[in-house]
């Protein structure tokens, strides 16, 4: 497997081609993938096997893609739906 570059929320991210998008997000310390539409609470990877739908993102313009079931392909564009954050905890990193 080789390292490739994808775009996540407009920023370049290095990822291993063929790995899951969830693995790429975790490696890049991006835990927040979206917010719950009702409570507004941050959501991110949970089950890792496609059951919970917490990791849904938009890939190459296609919404509702589960990151845990989607393999990294060179040049793919991903939008997480997470709010843009600035400062020391940007990208939704865990403390």
Biopython code that builds the backbone (N, CA, C, O; Angstrom):
import numpy as np
from Bio.PDB.StructureBuilder import StructureBuilder

atoms = [
    (1, "UNK", "N", (0.844, -1.180, 0.000)),
    (1, "UNK", "CA", (0.000, 0.000, 0.000)),
    (1, "UNK", "C", (0.887, 1.240, 0.000)),
    (1, "UNK", "O", (1.946, 1.275, 0.626)),
    (2, "UNK", "N", (0.429, 2.239, -0.710)),
    (2, "UNK", "CA", (1.226, 3.452, -0.814)),
    (2, "UNK", "C", (0.480, 4.639, -0.221)),
    (2, "UNK", "O", (-0.748, 4.647, -0.132)),
    (3, "UNK", "N", (1.245, 5.630, 0.177)),
    (3, "UNK", "CA", (0.656, 6.854, 0.724)),
    (3, "UNK", "C", (0.211, 7.720, -0.447)),
    (3, "UNK", "O", (0.936, 7.885, -1.428)),
    (4, "UNK", "N", (-0.977, 8.263, -0.328)),
    (4, "UNK", "CA", (-1.541, 9.128, -1.343)),
    (4, "UNK", "C", (-2.119, 10.357, -0.671)),
    (4, "UNK", "O", (-2.175, 10.434, 0.556)),
    (5, "UNK", "N", (-2.541, 11.298, -1.459)),
    (5, "UNK", "CA", (-3.123, 12.518, -0.901)),
    (5, "UNK", "C", (-4.597, 12.581, -1.271)),
    (5, "UNK", "O", (-4.974, 12.361, -2.422)),
    (6, "UNK", "N", (-5.433, 12.890, -0.264)),
    (6, "UNK", "CA", (-6.851, 13.147, -0.479)),
    (6, "UNK", "C", (-7.149, 14.536, 0.068)),
    (6, "UNK", "O", (-6.322, 15.124, 0.767)),
    (7, "UNK", "N", (-8.316, 15.055, -0.245)),
    (7, "UNK", "CA", (-8.714, 16.357, 0.271)),
    (7, "UNK", "C", (-9.879, 16.162, 1.228)),
    (7, "UNK", "O", (-10.892, 15.560, 0.872)),
    (8, "UNK", "N", (-9.730, 16.674, 2.443)),
    (8, "UNK", "CA", (-10.774, 16.572, 3.455)),
    (8, "UNK", "C", (-11.139, 17.985, 3.910)),
    (8, "UNK", "O", (-10.309, 18.706, 4.464)),
    (9, "UNK", "N", (-12.373, 18.362, 3.672)),
    (9, "UNK", "CA", (-12.848, 19.702, 4.026)),
    (9, "UNK", "C", (-11.918, 20.794, 3.484)),
    (9, "UNK", "O", (-11.639, 21.787, 4.154)),
    (10, "UNK", "N", (-11.453, 20.580, 2.262)),
    (10, "UNK", "CA", (-10.616, 21.565, 1.593)),
    (10, "UNK", "C", (-9.146, 21.535, 1.956)),
    (10, "UNK", "O", (-8.366, 22.326, 1.425)),
    (11, "UNK", "N", (-8.750, 20.639, 2.853)),
    (11, "UNK", "CA", (-7.352, 20.543, 3.280)),
    (11, "UNK", "C", (-6.730, 19.245, 2.788)),
    (11, "UNK", "O", (-7.393, 18.208, 2.800)),
    (12, "UNK", "N", (-5.467, 19.276, 2.354)),
    (12, "UNK", "CA", (-4.809, 18.038, 1.934)),
    (12, "UNK", "C", (-4.517, 17.144, 3.136)),
    (12, "UNK", "O", (-4.103, 17.616, 4.195)),
    (13, "UNK", "N", (-4.741, 15.848, 2.952)),
    (13, "UNK", "CA", (-4.481, 14.861, 4.002)),
    (13, "UNK", "C", (-3.770, 13.680, 3.351)),
    (13, "UNK", "O", (-4.230, 13.158, 2.336)),
    (14, "UNK", "N", (-2.655, 13.262, 3.930)),
    (14, "UNK", "CA", (-1.964, 12.076, 3.457)),
    (14, "UNK", "C", (-2.646, 10.856, 4.062)),
    (14, "UNK", "O", (-2.950, 10.826, 5.254)),
    (15, "UNK", "N", (-2.881, 9.851, 3.222)),
    (15, "UNK", "CA", (-3.565, 8.640, 3.672)),
    (15, "UNK", "C", (-3.004, 7.437, 2.918)),
    (15, "UNK", "O", (-2.431, 7.581, 1.838)),
    (16, "UNK", "N", (-3.171, 6.273, 3.490)),
    (16, "UNK", "CA", (-2.720, 5.050, 2.842)),
    (16, "UNK", "C", (-3.788, 4.580, 1.862)),
    (16, "UNK", "O", (-4.922, 4.300, 2.253)),
    (17, "UNK", "N", (-3.423, 4.497, 0.599)),
    (17, "UNK", "CA", (-4.357, 4.033, -0.429)),
    (17, "UNK", "C", (-4.841, 2.631, -0.061)),
    (17, "UNK", "O", (-4.045, 1.760, 0.289)),
    (18, "UNK", "N", (-6.150, 2.428, -0.145)),
    (18, "UNK", "CA", (-6.733, 1.127, 0.167)),
    (18, "UNK", "C", (-7.209, 0.976, 1.599)),
    (18, "UNK", "O", (-7.978, 0.063, 1.900)),
    (19, "UNK", "N", (-6.762, 1.861, 2.494)),
    (19, "UNK", "CA", (-7.257, 1.794, 3.870)),
    (19, "UNK", "C", (-8.642, 2.433, 3.932)),
    (19, "UNK", "O", (-9.070, 3.074, 2.972)),
    (20, "UNK", "N", (-9.332, 2.270, 5.027)),
    (20, "UNK", "CA", (-10.652, 2.879, 5.148)),
    (20, "UNK", "C", (-10.508, 4.380, 5.381)),
    (20, "UNK", "O", (-9.504, 4.845, 5.920)),
    (21, "UNK", "N", (-11.523, 5.123, 4.968)),
    (21, "UNK", "CA", (-11.514, 6.558, 5.241)),
    (21, "UNK", "C", (-11.465, 6.810, 6.744)),
    (21, "UNK", "O", (-10.806, 7.749, 7.191)),
    (22, "UNK", "N", (-12.148, 5.991, 7.519)),
    (22, "UNK", "CA", (-12.117, 6.155, 8.973)),
    (22, "UNK", "C", (-10.687, 6.045, 9.487)),
    (22, "UNK", "O", (-10.275, 6.835, 10.336)),
    (23, "UNK", "N", (-9.929, 5.080, 8.986)),
    (23, "UNK", "CA", (-8.529, 4.939, 9.399)),
    (23, "UNK", "C", (-7.733, 6.179, 9.029)),
    (23, "UNK", "O", (-6.878, 6.621, 9.797)),
    (24, "UNK", "N", (-8.005, 6.744, 7.858)),
    (24, "UNK", "CA", (-7.315, 7.965, 7.438)),
    (24, "UNK", "C", (-7.668, 9.133, 8.353)),
    (24, "UNK", "O", (-6.796, 9.927, 8.706)),
    (25, "UNK", "N", (-8.939, 9.245, 8.740)),
    (25, "UNK", "CA", (-9.359, 10.320, 9.641)),
    (25, "UNK", "C", (-8.675, 10.179, 11.000)),
    (25, "UNK", "O", (-8.163, 11.158, 11.544)),
    (26, "UNK", "N", (-8.665, 8.981, 11.537)),
    (26, "UNK", "CA", (-8.049, 8.752, 12.853)),
    (26, "UNK", "C", (-6.554, 9.040, 12.789)),
    (26, "UNK", "O", (-6.007, 9.667, 13.697)),
    (27, "UNK", "N", (-5.889, 8.592, 11.733)),
    (27, "UNK", "CA", (-4.451, 8.842, 11.584)),
    (27, "UNK", "C", (-4.158, 10.341, 11.502)),
    (27, "UNK", "O", (-3.110, 10.802, 11.953)),
    (28, "UNK", "N", (-5.097, 11.097, 10.919)),
    (28, "UNK", "CA", (-4.937, 12.550, 10.805)),
    (28, "UNK", "C", (-5.487, 13.287, 12.028)),
    (28, "UNK", "O", (-5.535, 14.517, 12.051)),
    (29, "UNK", "N", (-5.900, 12.526, 13.040)),
    (29, "UNK", "CA", (-6.460, 13.078, 14.283)),
    (29, "UNK", "C", (-7.737, 13.876, 14.038)),
    (29, "UNK", "O", (-7.976, 14.898, 14.680)),
    (30, "UNK", "N", (-8.544, 13.401, 13.111)),
    (30, "UNK", "CA", (-9.841, 14.022, 12.806)),
    (30, "UNK", "C", (-10.927, 13.095, 13.341)),
    (30, "UNK", "O", (-11.287, 12.108, 12.699)),
    (31, "UNK", "N", (-11.435, 13.418, 14.507)),
    (31, "UNK", "CA", (-12.435, 12.578, 15.147)),
    (31, "UNK", "C", (-13.853, 13.063, 14.881)),
    (31, "UNK", "O", (-14.781, 12.254, 14.874)),
    (32, "UNK", "N", (-14.043, 14.333, 14.666)),
    (32, "UNK", "CA", (-15.387, 14.904, 14.486)),
    (32, "UNK", "C", (-15.729, 14.897, 12.999)),
    (32, "UNK", "O", (-15.111, 15.612, 12.211)),
    (33, "UNK", "N", (-16.721, 14.082, 12.620)),
    (33, "UNK", "CA", (-17.083, 13.954, 11.218)),
    (33, "UNK", "C", (-18.373, 14.691, 10.862)),
    (33, "UNK", "O", (-18.601, 15.035, 9.702)),
    (34, "UNK", "N", (-19.192, 14.924, 11.844)),
    (34, "UNK", "CA", (-20.452, 15.640, 11.618)),
    (34, "UNK", "C", (-21.040, 15.984, 12.977)),
    (34, "UNK", "O", (-20.499, 15.599, 14.013)),
    (35, "UNK", "N", (-22.153, 16.713, 12.966)),
    (35, "UNK", "CA", (-22.887, 16.997, 14.200)),
    (35, "UNK", "C", (-24.259, 16.338, 14.116)),
    (35, "UNK", "O", (-24.851, 16.247, 13.040)),
    (36, "UNK", "N", (-24.751, 15.885, 15.250)),
    (36, "UNK", "CA", (-26.090, 15.316, 15.295)),
    (36, "UNK", "C", (-27.083, 16.402, 14.904)),
    (36, "UNK", "O", (-27.049, 17.496, 15.468)),
    (37, "UNK", "N", (-27.974, 16.119, 13.942)),
    (37, "UNK", "CA", (-28.900, 17.152, 13.476)),
    (37, "UNK", "C", (-29.909, 17.606, 14.526)),
    (37, "UNK", "O", (-30.465, 18.697, 14.399)),
    (38, "UNK", "N", (-30.161, 16.812, 15.547)),
    (38, "UNK", "CA", (-31.139, 17.161, 16.576)),
    (38, "UNK", "C", (-30.463, 17.833, 17.772)),
    (38, "UNK", "O", (-30.847, 18.931, 18.175)),
    (39, "UNK", "N", (-29.452, 17.163, 18.338)),
    (39, "UNK", "CA", (-28.822, 17.669, 19.559)),
    (39, "UNK", "C", (-27.644, 18.603, 19.290)),
    (39, "UNK", "O", (-27.267, 19.385, 20.163)),
    (40, "UNK", "N", (-27.061, 18.533, 18.095)),
    (40, "UNK", "CA", (-25.891, 19.337, 17.791)),
    (40, "UNK", "C", (-24.599, 18.760, 18.335)),
    (40, "UNK", "O", (-23.538, 19.362, 18.168)),
    (41, "UNK", "N", (-24.663, 17.597, 18.986)),
    (41, "UNK", "CA", (-23.465, 16.981, 19.545)),
    (41, "UNK", "C", (-22.570, 16.454, 18.430)),
    (41, "UNK", "O", (-23.060, 15.982, 17.405)),
    (42, "UNK", "N", (-21.251, 16.536, 18.633)),
    (42, "UNK", "CA", (-20.337, 16.029, 17.614)),
    (42, "UNK", "C", (-20.446, 14.509, 17.478)),
    (42, "UNK", "O", (-20.654, 13.799, 18.463)),
    (43, "UNK", "N", (-20.303, 14.027, 16.255)),
    (43, "UNK", "CA", (-20.363, 12.594, 15.973)),
    (43, "UNK", "C", (-19.103, 12.195, 15.224)),
    (43, "UNK", "O", (-18.508, 13.004, 14.513)),
    (44, "UNK", "N", (-18.709, 10.961, 15.385)),
    (44, "UNK", "CA", (-17.513, 10.458, 14.721)),
    (44, "UNK", "C", (-17.565, 8.952, 14.625)),
    (44, "UNK", "O", (-18.622, 8.355, 14.827)),
    (45, "UNK", "N", (-16.447, 8.328, 14.322)),
    (45, "UNK", "CA", (-16.420, 6.869, 14.184)),
    (45, "UNK", "C", (-16.905, 6.197, 15.471)),
    (45, "UNK", "O", (-16.536, 6.597, 16.576)),
    (46, "UNK", "N", (-17.734, 5.176, 15.303)),
    (46, "UNK", "CA", (-18.256, 4.479, 16.479)),
    (46, "UNK", "C", (-18.092, 2.970, 16.330)),
    (46, "UNK", "O", (-17.273, 2.365, 17.022)),
    (47, "UNK", "N", (-18.866, 2.355, 15.429)),
    (47, "UNK", "CA", (-18.834, 0.892, 15.346)),
    (47, "UNK", "C", (-17.712, 0.369, 14.450)),
    (47, "UNK", "O", (-17.170, -0.707, 14.705)),
    (48, "UNK", "N", (-17.363, 1.110, 13.412)),
    (48, "UNK", "CA", (-16.290, 0.699, 12.511)),
    (48, "UNK", "C", (-16.651, -0.422, 11.563)),
    (48, "UNK", "O", (-15.774, -0.969, 10.895)),
    (49, "UNK", "N", (-17.950, -0.786, 11.487)),
    (49, "UNK", "CA", (-18.335, -1.871, 10.586)),
    (49, "UNK", "C", (-19.604, -1.586, 9.789)),
    (49, "UNK", "O", (-20.222, -2.507, 9.255)),
    (50, "UNK", "N", (-19.996, -0.312, 9.708)),
    (50, "UNK", "CA", (-21.098, 0.071, 8.833)),
    (50, "UNK", "C", (-22.491, -0.054, 9.395)),
    (50, "UNK", "O", (-23.465, 0.070, 8.652)),
    (51, "UNK", "N", (-22.618, -0.296, 10.690)),
    (51, "UNK", "CA", (-23.927, -0.507, 11.287)),
    (51, "UNK", "C", (-24.549, 0.781, 11.825)),
    (51, "UNK", "O", (-25.760, 0.971, 11.712)),
    (52, "UNK", "N", (-23.746, 1.661, 12.405)),
    (52, "UNK", "CA", (-24.302, 2.785, 13.166)),
    (52, "UNK", "C", (-24.542, 4.071, 12.358)),
    (52, "UNK", "O", (-25.309, 4.925, 12.803)),
    (53, "UNK", "N", (-23.926, 4.231, 11.213)),
    (53, "UNK", "CA", (-24.086, 5.416, 10.354)),
    (53, "UNK", "C", (-23.522, 6.702, 10.970)),
    (53, "UNK", "O", (-23.823, 7.786, 10.471)),
    (54, "UNK", "N", (-22.729, 6.622, 12.017)),
    (54, "UNK", "CA", (-22.159, 7.820, 12.646)),
    (54, "UNK", "C", (-21.022, 8.423, 11.826)),
    (54, "UNK", "O", (-20.657, 9.578, 12.045)),
    (55, "UNK", "N", (-20.465, 7.676, 10.898)),
    (55, "UNK", "CA", (-19.314, 8.156, 10.133)),
    (55, "UNK", "C", (-19.691, 8.611, 8.725)),
    (55, "UNK", "O", (-18.830, 8.675, 7.848)),
    (56, "UNK", "N", (-20.958, 8.927, 8.500)),
    (56, "UNK", "CA", (-21.369, 9.353, 7.164)),
    (56, "UNK", "C", (-20.704, 10.665, 6.757)),
    (56, "UNK", "O", (-20.694, 11.633, 7.518)),
    (57, "UNK", "N", (-20.158, 10.680, 5.562)),
    (57, "UNK", "CA", (-19.505, 11.846, 4.976)),
    (57, "UNK", "C", (-19.932, 11.957, 3.513)),
    (57, "UNK", "O", (-20.631, 11.084, 2.999)),
    (58, "UNK", "N", (-19.516, 13.014, 2.856)),
    (58, "UNK", "CA", (-19.753, 13.173, 1.422)),
    (58, "UNK", "C", (-18.435, 12.907, 0.706)),
    (58, "UNK", "O", (-17.420, 13.536, 1.004)),
    (59, "UNK", "N", (-18.458, 11.975, -0.236)),
    (59, "UNK", "CA", (-17.257, 11.602, -0.989)),
    (59, "UNK", "C", (-17.474, 11.905, -2.462)),
    (59, "UNK", "O", (-18.398, 11.382, -3.086)),
    (60, "UNK", "N", (-16.623, 12.746, -3.005)),
    (60, "UNK", "CA", (-16.700, 13.130, -4.421)),
    (60, "UNK", "C", (-18.121, 13.543, -4.808)),
    (60, "UNK", "O", (-18.627, 13.181, -5.871)),
    (61, "UNK", "N", (-18.753, 14.318, -3.907)),
    (61, "UNK", "CA", (-20.088, 14.850, -4.169)),
    (61, "UNK", "C", (-21.233, 13.908, -3.840)),
    (61, "UNK", "O", (-22.396, 14.286, -3.984)),
    (62, "UNK", "N", (-20.937, 12.699, -3.403)),
    (62, "UNK", "CA", (-21.974, 11.718, -3.061)),
    (62, "UNK", "C", (-22.190, 11.700, -1.550)),
    (62, "UNK", "O", (-21.327, 11.216, -0.818)),
    (63, "UNK", "N", (-23.332, 12.221, -1.062)),
    (63, "UNK", "CA", (-23.582, 12.275, 0.391)),
    (63, "UNK", "C", (-23.953, 10.905, 0.971)),
    (63, "UNK", "O", (-24.332, 9.984, 0.247)),
    (64, "UNK", "N", (-23.833, 10.802, 2.293)),
    (64, "UNK", "CA", (-24.280, 9.600, 2.995)),
    (64, "UNK", "C", (-23.371, 8.401, 2.841)),
    (64, "UNK", "O", (-23.823, 7.265, 2.979)),
    (65, "UNK", "N", (-22.105, 8.628, 2.559)),
    (65, "UNK", "CA", (-21.143, 7.537, 2.399)),
    (65, "UNK", "C", (-20.557, 7.199, 3.766)),
    (65, "UNK", "O", (-20.091, 8.087, 4.479)),
    (66, "UNK", "N", (-20.580, 5.926, 4.131)),
    (66, "UNK", "CA", (-20.005, 5.511, 5.406)),
    (66, "UNK", "C", (-18.487, 5.384, 5.272)),
    (66, "UNK", "O", (-17.984, 4.577, 4.491)),
    (67, "UNK", "N", (-17.776, 6.190, 6.043)),
    (67, "UNK", "CA", (-16.314, 6.240, 5.955)),
    (67, "UNK", "C", (-15.667, 4.918, 6.341)),
    (67, "UNK", "O", (-14.605, 4.575, 5.821)),
    (68, "UNK", "N", (-16.286, 4.182, 7.237)),
    (68, "UNK", "CA", (-15.681, 2.923, 7.686)),
    (68, "UNK", "C", (-15.728, 1.838, 6.613)),
    (68, "UNK", "O", (-14.968, 0.871, 6.679)),
    (69, "UNK", "N", (-16.607, 1.988, 5.628)),
    (69, "UNK", "CA", (-16.743, 0.994, 4.560)),
    (69, "UNK", "C", (-16.134, 1.451, 3.238)),
    (69, "UNK", "O", (-16.164, 0.717, 2.250)),
    (70, "UNK", "N", (-15.583, 2.659, 3.220)),
    (70, "UNK", "CA", (-15.075, 3.245, 1.981)),
    (70, "UNK", "C", (-13.560, 3.267, 1.994)),
    (70, "UNK", "O", (-12.947, 3.731, 2.956)),
    (71, "UNK", "N", (-12.959, 2.769, 0.934)),
    (71, "UNK", "CA", (-11.503, 2.716, 0.816)),
    (71, "UNK", "C", (-10.948, 4.010, 0.236)),
    (71, "UNK", "O", (-11.570, 4.634, -0.624)),
    (72, "UNK", "N", (-9.785, 4.400, 0.709)),
    (72, "UNK", "CA", (-9.103, 5.590, 0.213)),
    (72, "UNK", "C", (-8.645, 5.349, -1.218)),
    (72, "UNK", "O", (-8.013, 4.339, -1.529)),
    (73, "UNK", "N", (-8.981, 6.310, -2.084)),
    (73, "UNK", "CA", (-8.572, 6.289, -3.485)),
    (73, "UNK", "C", (-7.821, 7.596, -3.746)),
    (73, "UNK", "O", (-8.273, 8.654, -3.309)),
    (74, "UNK", "N", (-6.704, 7.549, -4.437)),
    (74, "UNK", "CA", (-5.950, 8.777, -4.693)),
    (74, "UNK", "C", (-6.823, 9.873, -5.297)),
    (74, "UNK", "O", (-7.591, 9.633, -6.229)),
    (75, "UNK", "N", (-6.689, 11.075, -4.750)),
    (75, "UNK", "CA", (-7.378, 12.236, -5.284)),
    (75, "UNK", "C", (-8.811, 12.426, -4.842)),
    (75, "UNK", "O", (-9.457, 13.385, -5.264)),
    (76, "UNK", "N", (-9.333, 11.536, -3.999)),
    (76, "UNK", "CA", (-10.734, 11.684, -3.588)),
    (76, "UNK", "C", (-10.924, 12.944, -2.753)),
    (76, "UNK", "O", (-10.013, 13.399, -2.061)),
    (77, "UNK", "N", (-12.132, 13.493, -2.837)),
    (77, "UNK", "CA", (-12.492, 14.686, -2.079)),
    (77, "UNK", "C", (-13.572, 14.319, -1.077)),
    (77, "UNK", "O", (-14.595, 13.742, -1.446)),
    (78, "UNK", "N", (-13.350, 14.651, 0.186)),
    (78, "UNK", "CA", (-14.262, 14.293, 1.265)),
    (78, "UNK", "C", (-14.707, 15.548, 2.004)),
    (78, "UNK", "O", (-13.893, 16.410, 2.335)),
    (79, "UNK", "N", (-15.990, 15.636, 2.253)),
    (79, "UNK", "CA", (-16.544, 16.704, 3.092)),
    (79, "UNK", "C", (-17.178, 16.028, 4.296)),
    (79, "UNK", "O", (-18.019, 15.141, 4.156)),
    (80, "UNK", "N", (-16.757, 16.466, 5.495)),
    (80, "UNK", "CA", (-17.240, 15.789, 6.690)),
    (80, "UNK", "C", (-18.534, 16.366, 7.238)),
    (80, "UNK", "O", (-19.312, 15.645, 7.862)),
    (81, "UNK", "N", (-18.774, 17.624, 7.021)),
    (81, "UNK", "CA", (-19.950, 18.230, 7.629)),
    (81, "UNK", "C", (-19.674, 18.750, 9.021)),
    (81, "UNK", "O", (-20.542, 19.371, 9.635)),
    (82, "UNK", "N", (-18.466, 18.505, 9.534)),
    (82, "UNK", "CA", (-18.091, 19.041, 10.841)),
    (82, "UNK", "C", (-17.825, 20.534, 10.683)),
    (82, "UNK", "O", (-17.312, 20.960, 9.648)),
    (83, "UNK", "N", (-18.163, 21.331, 11.685)),
    (83, "UNK", "CA", (-17.902, 22.766, 11.579)),
    (83, "UNK", "C", (-16.411, 23.053, 11.487)),
    (83, "UNK", "O", (-15.594, 22.313, 12.035)),
    (84, "UNK", "N", (-16.068, 24.116, 10.802)),
    (84, "UNK", "CA", (-14.673, 24.526, 10.709)),
    (84, "UNK", "C", (-14.272, 25.122, 12.043)),
    (84, "UNK", "O", (-14.914, 26.043, 12.547)),
    (85, "UNK", "N", (-13.209, 24.588, 12.604)),
    (85, "UNK", "CA", (-12.742, 25.052, 13.917)),
    (85, "UNK", "C", (-11.369, 25.665, 13.753)),
    (85, "UNK", "O", (-10.614, 25.295, 12.853)),
    (86, "UNK", "N", (-11.050, 26.601, 14.623)),
    (86, "UNK", "CA", (-9.733, 27.214, 14.619)),
    (86, "UNK", "C", (-9.151, 27.112, 16.014)),
    (86, "UNK", "O", (-9.871, 26.871, 16.983)),
    (87, "UNK", "N", (-7.869, 27.294, 16.109)),
    (87, "UNK", "CA", (-7.229, 27.258, 17.413)),
    (87, "UNK", "C", (-6.606, 25.914, 17.708)),
    (87, "UNK", "O", (-6.512, 25.070, 16.817)),
    (88, "UNK", "N", (-6.168, 25.692, 18.963)),
    (88, "UNK", "CA", (-5.426, 24.498, 19.327)),
    (88, "UNK", "C", (-6.184, 23.209, 19.118)),
    (88, "UNK", "O", (-5.554, 22.177, 18.884)),
    (89, "UNK", "N", (-7.506, 23.210, 19.191)),
    (89, "UNK", "CA", (-8.253, 21.955, 19.046)),
    (89, "UNK", "C", (-8.885, 21.842, 17.674)),
    (89, "UNK", "O", (-9.907, 21.171, 17.524)),
    (90, "UNK", "N", (-8.299, 22.490, 16.657)),
    (90, "UNK", "CA", (-8.890, 22.428, 15.322)),
    (90, "UNK", "C", (-8.879, 21.004, 14.806)),
    (90, "UNK", "O", (-8.138, 20.159, 15.308)),
    (91, "UNK", "N", (-9.699, 20.739, 13.806)),
    (91, "UNK", "CA", (-9.881, 19.427, 13.190)),
    (91, "UNK", "C", (-10.553, 18.444, 14.128)),
    (91, "UNK", "O", (-10.546, 17.243, 13.859)),
    (92, "UNK", "N", (-11.130, 18.915, 15.216)),
    (92, "UNK", "CA", (-11.876, 18.036, 16.097)),
    (92, "UNK", "C", (-11.019, 17.017, 16.799)),
    (92, "UNK", "O", (-11.485, 15.908, 17.058)),
    (93, "UNK", "N", (-9.789, 17.343, 17.118)),
    (93, "UNK", "CA", (-8.914, 16.384, 17.764)),
    (93, "UNK", "C", (-9.363, 16.121, 19.189)),
    (93, "UNK", "O", (-9.949, 16.980, 19.848)),
    (94, "UNK", "N", (-9.079, 14.930, 19.638)),
    (94, "UNK", "CA", (-9.390, 14.580, 21.024)),
    (94, "UNK", "C", (-8.349, 15.210, 21.932)),
    (94, "UNK", "O", (-7.208, 15.417, 21.518)),
    (95, "UNK", "N", (-8.730, 15.519, 23.167)),
    (95, "UNK", "CA", (-7.768, 16.116, 24.107)),
    (95, "UNK", "C", (-6.637, 15.161, 24.434)),
    (95, "UNK", "O", (-5.744, 15.504, 25.208)),
]
sb = StructureBuilder()
sb.init_structure("model")
sb.init_model(0)
sb.init_chain("A")
sb.init_seg("    ")
for serial, (resi, resn, name, xyz) in enumerate(atoms, 1):
    if name == "N":
        sb.init_residue(resn, " ", resi, " ")
    sb.init_atom(name, np.array(xyz, "f"), 0.0, 1.0, " ", f" {name:<3s}", serial, name[0])
structure = sb.get_structure()
